[in-house]
Every structure is written in structure tokens, then in C-alpha cells.
Amino acid sequence: MELQIGGMTCASCAARIEKKLNNLDGVTATVNYATEKAHVDGDVPVDTLIKVVEDAGYTAHVPTPEPETVVVQDDPMSSLRTRLIVSVVLAVPVIAMAMVPALQFTNWQWLSLTLAAPVVVWGAWPFHRAAWTNLRHGTATMDTLISMGTLAAFGWSLYALFFGTAGVAGMTHPFELTISRTDGTGNIYLEVAAGVTTFILAGRYFEARSKRRAGAALRALLELGAKDVEVRRNGVEQRIPIDDLRVDDEFVVRPGEKIATDGVVVEGSSAVDASMLTGESVPVEVGPGDQVVGATVNVGGRLVVRANRIGSDTQLAQMARLVEDAQNGKAQAQRLADRISGIFVPIVIALAVATLGFWIGIGGSVAAAFTAAVAVLIIACPCALGLATPTALLVGTGRGAQLGILIKGPEVLESTRKVDTIVLDKTGTVTTGTMTLLDVITAAGVDDAEALRLAGALENASEHPIAKAIAAGARDKVGDLPAVENFGNVAGLGVQGVVDGHAVVVGRRRLLADWALPLPDSLDAAVRDAEAQGRTAVAVGWDGEARAVLVVADAVKPTSAEAIAQLRALGLTPIMLTGDNQAAARAIADQVGIDDVYAEVLPQDKVDVIKRLQSGGAVVAMVGDGVNDAAALAQADLGLAMGTGTDVAIEASDLTLVRGDLRAAPDAIRLSRRTLATIKGNLFWAFAYNVAALPLAAAGLLNPMLAGAAMAFSSVFVVSNSLRLRRFR
């Protein structure tokens, strides 16, 4: 069973809900913060599950159909943007008036209160709500720290304005960073309350903008299917929406069209490009009685197919479920700031209480004791802490974009530090993903160029992917190709025709045998050798003799071997995963320097391979480009999609390598590790500034200018430290 969860602000919320659900008898639950879903196994009524989640302070409901989900997901982003813009407009004058004495006109403090109040109450409302939820469950996150600090600063300012001397006309904050003890009733900290809220909102907005939108992979996957279909009913062909197609309907697929759904061929023969699902670059020849899969592309002749699976039963729909299951089962790294806040908040509260008790205990005034205690809460409020992750992420992702690397969100970075195994899809990742002419072998006395010219001219008239590869290779090597007469296509075997007066035949050995053109021993050996390496061998004959063999295969990208060496240098073990046969896979792996190979692997098996590696203790990165890789990319601890691949793979991944060059993978891992190190450095310094100023606050020596300066300096440091990522090479 699945539940849509609402109200989570961080990964610790997900962990809390998961713990509550798992406390129920016979229930096993996983909660994913990124997709905002709970996956529950167990015989428990859904109402009980929803009540448990609601008792924990969150919302839950059974997921709504896809279109409504899209609307729900888009709303939080727009409300966060509105909250940020309003807070910035109101907070900037408050900070300016507090920090620049020249702007402190008579009764400026009351204007500050008017502007700051909506920021602290409405702008910071998500933090207050989350802090209350945390308090009810005896935990503390960064939201607790923000809420506590801003309310302390705002509450003290209200007290000073209405009951102290801060509200009198002509009150000013002189620009001095001197350390002196006061009772605090003449000071206001509205700029701290409004400034911290605005900075943290800005950080959350940057983070939300870079966070993956849950469900996008599934939408992209389902959009791959055909939208309408030409169905044959009562001898008449008519085009209908795909939703109206029924099992046992016969539908027509013309060359270049997608096959509408899973079925069996009843008429015609053709080559089908199934690389999207299988990962194999070689098209599959199909004829009457053969099974075909929906969303694959018919690249040859006209087919009539009888539908045998529709809707949620199709292979495409099963792959969508695989992707969703993998995303739900993928644990997200808890925000570092939340982990640190869980320790820091109790310490700050204890220090504030101890400060209050100490000053009252030594006979100080209650006002001075409260001033010192509140000052501890104010100075602990982590303006820089809210910027630590988003600014580093913003600069890191910006630099990544310049280098052709797109990072989806902060949860991605934790994985890159620990990754020790990298699984690479073969087709389109290590190789180009398109058929290429690799070799020309000729019989004794036959010119290579002549064989290519005649074969290329004949294949140029065919739509078959292998024919296109031969024609393109011939044009590259011998230039313009001559015209063809009497062209004929022999389904599943090859082509024949007349070129420059020569009767030419190109295709499988069987086709040449039908023409009484047996291959000489040298060419027969070349065919066997090519097939042993998983390549496709095409025989060429003319004027009564077999004269050449053309070898076609998916070529290795020129940069792949270098990329594998760089991945090894980063301490990663490369493994190749492919739907291709063992011979083809082994040949490619040997060329690029990969030892471990899993061949003839179906899409669902790819997920199983990743899970098996993970259960053995490996932290796995996966690089892929096709629909068949999407579920494995979602399952891996770190998914890297080639930008030249399908939208589904890109949506299911954590990082996208825009260039389609495998060398971007080691660059992406290095950049992610550097960004993570910067985030950790930012968090350290953000806390260091707060911790350094805490003794001053506890001693009652903190003035508003010092509080504001500490806030400003720590924020400037975090931003400038993050900007160093722009120098990443």
C-alpha cells in the first residue's frame, strides 16, 4: 500500500513517520522524503495508517491520480517563492535601519516592528509549525533552532519596546561593537529576527528549486507510449485513442511508428528497434507469431499486431512500477544541518536556562538575567546555517552546469562520498548506441572501396538501421554513391539490385546461398570471428561471386577507456551491465578496461544486480541512458544519466551528464565530493561564529550591533567559501 505524506520538512520527519508506522504489529514501512510517499507492507486498515501519521503531526492520504499529483507538487514551490519575496521586501529596510544609524529617524523602531512582525509571524510560519511538531515528539531540528531564535529576538524586542526604554522617541542604536553590560531593555533585535527568517527562506527556496520533483520519472516514462493507434475492426482501419484499445484488437504499425501496446505480429515482417527497453543496439527482426512490446519503434515494413496486454499490464507500465518502487526504497541522506541541530538545540536551551539561573543566583536583577538568557537564544539563531547547504549547492550546481553536469539536490551529495562501485550500462553509455561500420574484409583481388561503393549504394535504398550504418560508412569512405536499379528487399535476409551494371546482393549468408554465392573460406572465417565478438557480419556478392564481408556493431566512444581509468583513480570498481549477448559485452569491456560484466540482463534484472551489490555492502553508482536503465538509476545510491539519453533516465537519476561523454562521470563525482566538503566547511564555520559569541551572550555583554554583525559576518563567510567552488576544474 502507498500513502502520500504531507508536512515533512526534512529527512528526520520521514524517519519519525517510518518509526511510528513500523511500531504497528505486522507492518513494515519505508518513508521517502524526496517522493513524499510511504510504502507500507502489512494487513492493517488504511484508516489506521493515516491516523498514525496524523498523530505524528503530518498529513496522509491515498495517492490521487497523476494529473492531480502534479498540481499538488507545484503548489508548495509557489507559496515558498511568495513567502520569500514578501519577506525580502519587508526585511531589507529593517536590517538597513538597524545597521545604519543615519537611517534611524524619530520613531524608526516602530516602523521596524511594523515591517518585521509579518516576516517573523507569517514568513517564518513553516519553521514555527515544524518546531511545534518536533517539540511534541521530543526532537529538535534546524527548524526548532530557527523558530526559537527568531521568536526570542522578536519577543525581547516587543518587551523592550512596550515595557523598556526602546520605544521612546529618539531611541537609536549607535554603530559600536563595544562589549558592555546592560539590562537590555533599551535594545531591539528585530533585524536579527527578520534577517534570519529571510536568509533561511532564501536557502530553503534554492534547495527546493534544485530538489527533484517526485514522480517526474514516471510521467516521462508513461509519455513514451503511443497516444493513438490505427485499429482494424470489421475490415476497416480507424484511428482511435490508445485508451480505447482492447485486448485482441488488431492494429496497424507503419514504418517509423511506435508499437501501441504489447502484442503478437499477425501480418508482415519488419525490424523493430527495441533498444529503449532491452538496451540492445541491434534491431530485432520480427514476423508473424513473434511477440512485440509497446513503445518500441517499427523501423522496417508494415506490421499488423494483435494486442495481448494493455494499460497497467504492459511491459512499459511494469517498468514504471519498477522505477517508483526503487525511488520509494531509496533512503535519503538526512540534512547535515538537522543532524547537528539535534545536538546543538538542547545545548543552547540548557545554556540559556543555566545563564538565567546563574544571574538570578548571584543576585543580579531578573531583567538582566532574562536579557542574558534571551541573548543566548538570539545569538544561537543560525542565519549562516540556513545558507550553508543551499549556497554551496547553488554555486556547485552552477559550476556543474558550465561543465555539463546537472546535480538534482543536496541529498545526492552524501552518496558521492561513499560510492565505491560504479555500474555502467553498455549501449549509449560506454558505446555510441548507434550501429557503425567497423570493418571491411574482402576476398583476394577485390578492392575495399569498390565493395563499399556497391554495397553502400544498395543499402542506401533501405530503411533498416544496419543498412543505414553501411550506407553512412560507405559515404564517409568513398564519397557519393551511385544509383540503384531493380531494388528489392528480401524480408529478414537482406537486399538485392543492380548497381553500375552489376547484379549485387547484400545480406545474411543464407541470402547469398539462395543466389548460389557460397562464401570462400577467408570470408567465412571473418563472419564467424565477427559473430564470436557479438558483432553483425553482412556478406556482399556481385556478378556471381561472394566478394566481401562488412562488419557492423555499436562502436565504443573514443573517451570511454580514459573515463574508466579516471573512475578507477577515484577508488571506484567499474562493472558493465547490458542486455546484449555475452560475446559482445566481453569484447567491449576488454576494449575499455572493465573486468566485471553482467550480460543478457533484462530491465528488472538490472535492479536486482544493483540490489545484490548493495546487500553485499557496496555503495553503488549507476550510469545509464535508456528507459531500461531508469529503475536501476533510481535504485542505485547515486544515479548518473547521460544527457544524450531518454527523458525517463534523466528524470530517474540524481546527476545528469549533459555532454554524453563518459569522462563527465568522474568529473561529476569529484565536483559532488568537493561541494559536500564545502557544505561541511560552511556548517562548521556557521556554528563556530555562533559558539564564539555564546559566552558574550551568557555574560550579558551582547549588544544588538554585535548580534547583527555576527549574523552578517557568518553569512558573508559562508557565501564567500561557497564561491570558491567556481574555481573547480
NORDAZI-V872409 format. One record per pair of residues at least 12 apart in sequence whose ideal C-beta (glycine too) atoms are under 6 Angstrom apart, sorted by the first residue. I is the first residue (numbers start at 1). J is the second residue. D is the distance in Angstrom with one decimal. If there is no record, write none. Layout:
BEGIN
i->I j->J d->D
i->I j->J d->D
END
This chain:
BEGIN
i->1 j->40 d->4.8
i->2 j->37 d->5.7
i->2 j->39 d->5.8
i->2 j->63 d->5.7
i->3 j->38 d->4.4
i->3 j->60 d->4.7
i->4 j->61 d->5.5
i->4 j->63 d->4.7
i->5 j->36 d->5.3
i->5 j->38 d->5.5
i->5 j->58 d->5.9
i->5 j->60 d->5.5
i->6 j->59 d->3.8
i->7 j->58 d->4.1
i->7 j->59 d->5.4
i->8 j->33 d->5.8
i->9 j->130 d->4.5
i->9 j->143 d->5.8
i->10 j->141 d->5.7
i->10 j->335 d->5.3
i->10 j->338 d->4.9
i->11 j->33 d->4.8
i->11 j->332 d->5.2
i->11 j->334 d->3.8
i->12 j->141 d->5.5
i->12 j->334 d->5.6
i->12 j->338 d->5.2
i->14 j->31 d->4.3
i->14 j->33 d->4.1
i->17 j->31 d->4.8
i->17 j->53 d->5.8
i->17 j->56 d->5.7
i->18 j->31 d->4.3
i->20 j->52 d->5.3
i->20 j->56 d->4.9
i->21 j->52 d->6.0
i->24 j->44 d->5.8
i->26 j->42 d->4.7
i->27 j->42 d->3.7
i->27 j->44 d->5.6
i->28 j->41 d->4.5
i->30 j->329 d->5.9
i->32 j->328 d->5.1
i->33 j->332 d->4.9
i->34 j->214 d->6.0
i->34 j->332 d->5.4
i->35 j->214 d->3.8
i->35 j->327 d->5.2
i->36 j->214 d->5.8
i->37 j->328 d->5.7
i->39 j->328 d->4.3
i->57 j->133 d->3.8
i->69 j->215 d->5.8
i->73 j->213 d->5.8
i->77 j->208 d->5.9
i->80 j->205 d->5.4
i->80 j->208 d->5.9
i->83 j->123 d->5.6
i->83 j->201 d->5.9
i->84 j->201 d->4.6
i->84 j->202 d->6.0
i->84 j->205 d->5.0
i->87 j->119 d->4.8
i->87 j->123 d->3.9
i->87 j->197 d->6.0
i->87 j->198 d->4.5
i->87 j->201 d->5.5
i->88 j->198 d->5.6
i->90 j->115 d->4.6
i->90 j->119 d->5.1
i->91 j->119 d->5.3
i->91 j->194 d->4.0
i->91 j->195 d->5.9
i->91 j->198 d->4.2
i->93 j->115 d->5.9
i->94 j->112 d->5.0
i->94 j->115 d->5.1
i->94 j->116 d->5.0
i->94 j->190 d->5.6
i->94 j->191 d->5.2
i->94 j->194 d->4.6
i->95 j->191 d->4.6
i->95 j->195 d->5.1
i->97 j->112 d->5.8
i->98 j->191 d->3.6
i->99 j->708 d->5.8
i->101 j->172 d->5.9
i->101 j->175 d->5.2
i->104 j->172 d->4.7
i->106 j->169 d->5.4
i->106 j->170 d->5.9
i->107 j->169 d->5.6
i->109 j->171 d->5.8
i->109 j->188 d->5.8
i->112 j->190 d->4.7
i->116 j->190 d->4.1
i->116 j->193 d->5.9
i->116 j->194 d->4.3
i->119 j->194 d->4.4
i->119 j->197 d->5.2
i->120 j->150 d->5.4
i->120 j->154 d->4.5
i->120 j->193 d->4.8
i->123 j->197 d->5.0
i->124 j->150 d->5.4
i->124 j->197 d->4.3
i->127 j->143 d->4.7
i->127 j->146 d->4.5
i->127 j->147 d->4.7
i->128 j->147 d->4.8
i->130 j->143 d->3.7
i->131 j->143 d->5.0
i->131 j->144 d->4.5
i->131 j->147 d->3.6
i->140 j->341 d->6.0
i->140 j->342 d->5.3
i->140 j->345 d->3.6
i->141 j->338 d->4.4
i->141 j->341 d->5.3
i->142 j->337 d->4.7
i->142 j->338 d->5.3
i->142 j->341 d->4.2
i->144 j->345 d->5.1
i->145 j->341 d->5.1
i->145 j->345 d->5.3
i->145 j->382 d->5.6
i->146 j->200 d->5.5
i->148 j->377 d->5.8
i->149 j->377 d->5.7
i->149 j->378 d->6.0
i->149 j->380 d->5.9
i->149 j->381 d->2.3
i->150 j->193 d->4.6
i->150 j->196 d->5.6
i->150 j->197 d->5.5
i->152 j->374 d->5.1
i->152 j->377 d->3.7
i->152 j->378 d->5.4
i->153 j->189 d->3.9
i->153 j->192 d->4.5
i->153 j->193 d->4.0
i->153 j->378 d->4.6
i->154 j->193 d->4.3
i->156 j->374 d->4.6
i->157 j->188 d->4.0
i->157 j->189 d->5.4
i->157 j->190 d->4.9
i->160 j->185 d->5.2
i->160 j->187 d->6.0
i->160 j->188 d->5.4
i->164 j->185 d->2.7
i->165 j->185 d->5.6
i->165 j->186 d->4.5
i->166 j->186 d->5.3
i->166 j->188 d->5.0
i->173 j->704 d->5.5
i->177 j->705 d->5.8
i->177 j->706 d->5.9
i->179 j->701 d->4.5
i->181 j->700 d->4.9
i->181 j->701 d->5.7
i->183 j->367 d->4.6
i->183 j->368 d->4.8
i->183 j->371 d->5.7
i->184 j->371 d->3.1
i->187 j->704 d->4.8
i->189 j->378 d->5.5
i->189 j->704 d->5.6
i->189 j->707 d->6.0
i->191 j->708 d->5.5
i->192 j->378 d->5.8
i->192 j->707 d->5.3
i->192 j->711 d->6.0
i->196 j->381 d->5.1
i->196 j->383 d->4.5
i->199 j->383 d->4.8
i->199 j->386 d->5.5
i->199 j->387 d->5.8
i->200 j->386 d->3.4
i->203 j->386 d->4.2
i->203 j->387 d->4.9
i->203 j->390 d->3.9
i->206 j->390 d->3.8
i->206 j->394 d->5.1
i->207 j->390 d->4.8
i->210 j->393 d->5.9
i->210 j->397 d->5.9
i->210 j->409 d->5.0
i->211 j->409 d->4.1
i->212 j->408 d->4.5
i->212 j->409 d->5.7
i->216 j->651 d->4.5
i->217 j->323 d->5.3
i->217 j->648 d->5.9
i->217 j->651 d->3.8
i->217 j->652 d->4.0
i->218 j->320 d->5.2
i->218 j->324 d->5.8
i->220 j->647 d->4.3
i->220 j->648 d->4.6
i->220 j->651 d->4.8
i->221 j->320 d->4.8
i->221 j->648 d->4.5
i->222 j->320 d->5.9
i->224 j->295 d->4.9
i->225 j->295 d->5.0
i->225 j->316 d->5.7
i->226 j->242 d->5.6
i->226 j->258 d->4.5
i->226 j->260 d->4.3
i->227 j->242 d->6.0
i->228 j->241 d->5.4
i->228 j->242 d->5.9
i->229 j->242 d->5.6
i->229 j->245 d->5.5
i->229 j->251 d->4.8
i->229 j->260 d->3.9
i->230 j->251 d->5.9
i->230 j->252 d->4.4
i->231 j->249 d->5.2
i->231 j->251 d->4.7
i->232 j->250 d->4.7
i->237 j->252 d->6.0
i->242 j->260 d->5.9
i->245 j->307 d->5.9
i->245 j->310 d->5.8
i->247 j->307 d->5.7
i->247 j->310 d->5.9
i->249 j->307 d->5.0
i->250 j->304 d->5.7
i->250 j->306 d->5.2
i->251 j->305 d->5.8
i->252 j->304 d->5.7
i->253 j->298 d->4.6
i->253 j->303 d->4.5
i->254 j->302 d->5.7
i->255 j->298 d->6.0
i->257 j->298 d->5.7
i->258 j->295 d->5.7
i->258 j->297 d->5.7
i->259 j->292 d->5.2
i->259 j->294 d->5.7
i->259 j->296 d->5.3
i->261 j->294 d->4.1
i->261 j->307 d->5.1
i->261 j->310 d->5.2
i->261 j->314 d->5.6
i->262 j->293 d->5.5
i->262 j->294 d->5.1
i->262 j->309 d->4.0
i->262 j->314 d->5.0
i->262 j->315 d->5.8
i->263 j->292 d->6.0
i->263 j->305 d->4.2
i->263 j->306 d->5.3
i->263 j->307 d->4.5
i->263 j->308 d->5.1
i->264 j->291 d->5.9
i->264 j->306 d->5.2
i->264 j->308 d->6.0
i->265 j->286 d->5.4
i->265 j->288 d->5.5
i->265 j->290 d->5.0
i->265 j->303 d->5.6
i->265 j->305 d->5.6
i->266 j->304 d->5.2
i->266 j->306 d->5.1
i->267 j->304 d->3.8
i->268 j->301 d->5.5
i->268 j->302 d->5.1
i->268 j->303 d->4.4
i->268 j->304 d->6.0
i->269 j->287 d->4.0
i->269 j->491 d->4.2
i->269 j->492 d->5.7
i->270 j->298 d->5.4
i->270 j->300 d->3.5
i->270 j->301 d->4.3
i->270 j->303 d->5.4
i->271 j->283 d->4.0
i->271 j->285 d->5.6
i->271 j->299 d->5.2
i->271 j->300 d->4.2
i->271 j->464 d->5.4
i->272 j->284 d->5.0
i->272 j->286 d->5.4
i->272 j->292 d->6.0
i->272 j->296 d->5.3
i->272 j->298 d->5.8
i->273 j->297 d->4.5
i->273 j->299 d->5.1
i->274 j->296 d->4.5
i->276 j->626 d->5.9
i->276 j->627 d->4.7
i->277 j->293 d->5.7
i->277 j->628 d->5.3
i->278 j->579 d->4.3
i->279 j->427 d->4.9
i->279 j->578 d->5.9
i->279 j->579 d->3.8
i->279 j->626 d->5.6
i->279 j->628 d->4.8
i->280 j->579 d->5.1
i->280 j->580 d->5.3
i->281 j->427 d->5.0
i->281 j->433 d->6.0
i->281 j->554 d->4.0
i->283 j->299 d->5.9
i->283 j->465 d->5.0
i->285 j->492 d->4.6
i->292 j->305 d->5.9
i->293 j->315 d->5.0
i->294 j->314 d->4.9
i->294 j->316 d->5.4
i->295 j->316 d->5.0
i->299 j->465 d->5.9
i->300 j->464 d->6.0
i->319 j->603 d->5.8
i->322 j->604 d->6.0
i->322 j->607 d->6.0
i->322 j->631 d->3.6
i->323 j->630 d->4.9
i->323 j->631 d->4.7
i->323 j->634 d->5.2
i->323 j->652 d->5.5
i->326 j->631 d->5.0
i->326 j->634 d->3.7
i->326 j->635 d->3.8
i->327 j->634 d->4.7
i->332 j->411 d->4.4
i->333 j->411 d->5.1
i->333 j->414 d->3.2
i->336 j->683 d->5.8
i->337 j->385 d->5.5
i->348 j->380 d->4.3
i->351 j->376 d->5.5
i->352 j->373 d->4.6
i->352 j->376 d->4.3
i->352 j->377 d->5.4
i->355 j->372 d->4.9
i->355 j->373 d->4.8
i->355 j->376 d->5.4
i->355 j->698 d->4.5
i->356 j->369 d->5.1
i->356 j->373 d->3.9
i->359 j->372 d->5.6
i->368 j->700 d->5.9
i->372 j->700 d->4.0
i->375 j->697 d->3.8
i->375 j->702 d->4.3
i->376 j->697 d->4.6
i->376 j->698 d->5.6
i->378 j->707 d->5.7
i->379 j->693 d->4.7
i->379 j->697 d->4.5
i->379 j->707 d->5.9
i->380 j->690 d->5.5
i->382 j->686 d->6.0
i->383 j->711 d->4.6
i->383 j->715 d->5.4
i->384 j->686 d->3.6
i->384 j->714 d->3.7
i->384 j->715 d->4.9
i->384 j->718 d->4.5
i->385 j->686 d->4.5
i->387 j->715 d->5.9
i->387 j->718 d->5.0
i->388 j->682 d->3.6
i->388 j->683 d->4.8
i->388 j->686 d->5.1
i->388 j->718 d->5.4
i->389 j->410 d->5.3
i->389 j->679 d->5.2
i->391 j->718 d->6.0
i->391 j->719 d->5.4
i->391 j->722 d->4.1
i->392 j->675 d->5.6
i->392 j->678 d->4.3
i->392 j->679 d->4.6
i->392 j->682 d->5.8
i->392 j->722 d->4.4
i->393 j->410 d->5.4
i->395 j->722 d->4.6
i->395 j->723 d->5.8
i->395 j->725 d->4.5
i->396 j->675 d->3.4
i->396 j->725 d->5.0
i->399 j->725 d->5.4
i->399 j->726 d->5.5
i->399 j->728 d->5.2
i->400 j->671 d->5.4
i->404 j->658 d->3.9
i->404 j->659 d->4.1
i->404 j->664 d->5.6
i->405 j->664 d->5.8
i->405 j->668 d->4.5
i->406 j->656 d->4.1
i->407 j->655 d->5.8
i->408 j->654 d->5.1
i->412 j->654 d->4.1
i->413 j->672 d->5.2
i->413 j->675 d->5.7
i->413 j->676 d->4.2
i->415 j->637 d->4.5
i->415 j->638 d->4.2
i->416 j->638 d->5.9
i->416 j->669 d->5.4
i->416 j->672 d->3.7
i->416 j->673 d->5.3
i->417 j->673 d->5.8
i->417 j->676 d->5.7
i->418 j->619 d->4.4
i->419 j->619 d->5.0
i->419 j->621 d->4.6
i->419 j->638 d->5.4
i->420 j->618 d->6.0
i->420 j->619 d->5.4
i->421 j->573 d->4.9
i->421 j->613 d->5.9
i->421 j->618 d->4.3
i->421 j->620 d->5.0
i->422 j->567 d->5.5
i->422 j->572 d->4.5
i->422 j->574 d->5.4
i->422 j->621 d->4.5
i->423 j->575 d->4.8
i->423 j->577 d->5.3
i->423 j->622 d->4.7
i->424 j->576 d->5.3
i->424 j->623 d->4.9
i->425 j->577 d->5.8
i->425 j->624 d->3.8
i->425 j->629 d->5.1
i->426 j->576 d->5.7
i->426 j->578 d->3.7
i->426 j->588 d->5.8
i->427 j->554 d->6.0
i->428 j->625 d->4.0
i->428 j->645 d->5.9
i->429 j->623 d->5.4
i->429 j->624 d->6.0
i->429 j->625 d->5.4
i->429 j->642 d->5.7
i->430 j->560 d->4.8
i->430 j->592 d->5.9
i->431 j->554 d->4.4
i->431 j->556 d->5.4
i->432 j->555 d->5.3
i->432 j->557 d->5.8
i->435 j->465 d->5.4
i->435 j->466 d->5.7
i->435 j->469 d->3.8
i->435 j->552 d->5.4
i->436 j->469 d->5.7
i->436 j->555 d->4.1
i->437 j->469 d->5.5
i->437 j->470 d->5.6
i->437 j->473 d->2.8
i->437 j->552 d->5.7
i->438 j->551 d->5.0
i->438 j->553 d->5.5
i->439 j->551 d->3.9
i->440 j->452 d->5.9
i->440 j->550 d->5.8
i->441 j->526 d->4.3
i->441 j->549 d->4.6
i->442 j->548 d->4.6
i->443 j->520 d->5.4
i->443 j->523 d->5.9
i->443 j->547 d->5.1
i->446 j->547 d->4.7
i->449 j->478 d->5.1
i->451 j->540 d->5.7
i->451 j->548 d->3.8
i->452 j->474 d->4.6
i->452 j->477 d->5.7
i->452 j->478 d->5.4
i->453 j->478 d->4.9
i->454 j->499 d->5.0
i->454 j->504 d->5.0
i->454 j->542 d->5.8
i->455 j->506 d->5.0
i->455 j->540 d->4.5
i->456 j->470 d->6.0
i->456 j->471 d->5.1
i->456 j->474 d->2.4
i->456 j->481 d->5.1
i->457 j->481 d->4.2
i->457 j->482 d->4.9
i->457 j->484 d->5.6
i->457 j->499 d->4.7
i->458 j->484 d->5.8
i->458 j->495 d->5.4
i->458 j->497 d->5.2
i->458 j->499 d->5.9
i->458 j->504 d->5.2
i->458 j->506 d->5.2
i->459 j->471 d->4.6
i->460 j->481 d->5.3
i->461 j->484 d->5.1
i->461 j->487 d->4.8
i->462 j->495 d->5.3
i->466 j->552 d->5.4
i->469 j->552 d->5.1
i->470 j->550 d->5.7
i->482 j->499 d->5.7
i->482 j->500 d->5.4
i->484 j->497 d->4.6
i->484 j->499 d->5.6
i->485 j->498 d->4.3
i->486 j->498 d->5.0
i->490 j->511 d->5.9
i->493 j->507 d->5.0
i->493 j->508 d->5.2
i->493 j->511 d->4.1
i->494 j->506 d->5.4
i->494 j->507 d->1.5
i->494 j->508 d->5.9
i->494 j->511 d->4.4
i->502 j->542 d->4.4
i->502 j->543 d->5.6
i->504 j->542 d->4.4
i->505 j->541 d->5.1
i->506 j->540 d->5.1
i->509 j->539 d->5.5
i->512 j->539 d->5.0
i->512 j->541 d->5.1
i->512 j->546 d->5.4
i->517 j->541 d->4.1
i->517 j->546 d->4.4
i->519 j->546 d->4.7
i->523 j->549 d->5.0
i->526 j->549 d->4.7
i->527 j->549 d->5.6
i->530 j->551 d->4.7
i->532 j->583 d->5.8
i->533 j->583 d->5.8
i->533 j->587 d->4.3
i->534 j->581 d->5.3
i->534 j->583 d->4.0
i->534 j->584 d->2.2
i->534 j->587 d->5.7
i->535 j->551 d->5.3
i->535 j->553 d->4.0
i->536 j->552 d->4.7
i->537 j->549 d->5.4
i->537 j->551 d->5.7
i->538 j->550 d->4.6
i->556 j->588 d->6.0
i->556 j->591 d->5.2
i->559 j->661 d->5.4
i->559 j->663 d->5.0
i->560 j->592 d->4.7
i->560 j->662 d->5.1
i->561 j->592 d->4.5
i->561 j->593 d->5.8
i->563 j->662 d->3.8
i->563 j->663 d->4.4
i->564 j->592 d->5.0
i->564 j->593 d->5.0
i->566 j->666 d->3.9
i->567 j->666 d->5.2
i->570 j->666 d->5.7
i->570 j->669 d->5.9
i->574 j->594 d->5.0
i->575 j->596 d->4.3
i->576 j->589 d->5.1
i->576 j->594 d->4.8
i->576 j->597 d->4.8
i->577 j->598 d->4.9
i->577 j->601 d->5.7
i->577 j->606 d->5.8
i->578 j->599 d->5.6
i->579 j->601 d->5.8
i->582 j->599 d->4.3
i->585 j->597 d->5.0
i->585 j->599 d->3.9
i->603 j->628 d->4.3
i->606 j->632 d->4.0
i->607 j->631 d->4.9
i->607 j->632 d->5.3
i->607 j->635 d->5.0
i->610 j->632 d->5.3
i->610 j->635 d->4.7
i->610 j->636 d->5.4
i->619 j->637 d->5.0
i->620 j->636 d->4.9
i->620 j->637 d->5.3
i->621 j->638 d->4.1
i->622 j->636 d->3.6
i->622 j->639 d->5.4
i->623 j->640 d->4.5
i->623 j->665 d->5.5
i->624 j->649 d->5.6
i->625 j->642 d->3.9
i->625 j->645 d->2.7
i->625 j->649 d->5.5
i->626 j->645 d->6.0
i->626 j->646 d->5.8
i->626 j->649 d->6.0
i->627 j->646 d->5.2
i->627 j->648 d->4.9
i->629 j->649 d->5.3
i->630 j->648 d->4.6
i->630 j->649 d->5.3
i->630 j->652 d->4.1
i->633 j->652 d->4.5
i->633 j->653 d->4.6
i->634 j->652 d->4.5
i->638 j->654 d->5.6
i->639 j->653 d->3.8
i->639 j->654 d->4.8
i->640 j->653 d->5.9
i->640 j->655 d->4.7
i->640 j->657 d->6.0
i->640 j->665 d->5.6
i->641 j->653 d->3.6
i->641 j->656 d->5.1
i->642 j->657 d->5.5
i->642 j->660 d->5.0
i->643 j->656 d->5.2
i->643 j->657 d->5.7
i->643 j->658 d->3.8
i->643 j->660 d->5.8
i->644 j->660 d->3.3
i->655 j->668 d->5.0
i->671 j->728 d->5.7
i->674 j->728 d->5.9
i->678 j->722 d->5.9
i->678 j->725 d->5.8
i->681 j->721 d->5.9
i->682 j->718 d->4.7
i->682 j->721 d->5.7
i->685 j->717 d->5.5
i->686 j->714 d->5.5
i->686 j->718 d->5.8
i->689 j->710 d->5.6
i->689 j->714 d->3.8
i->693 j->710 d->4.8
END
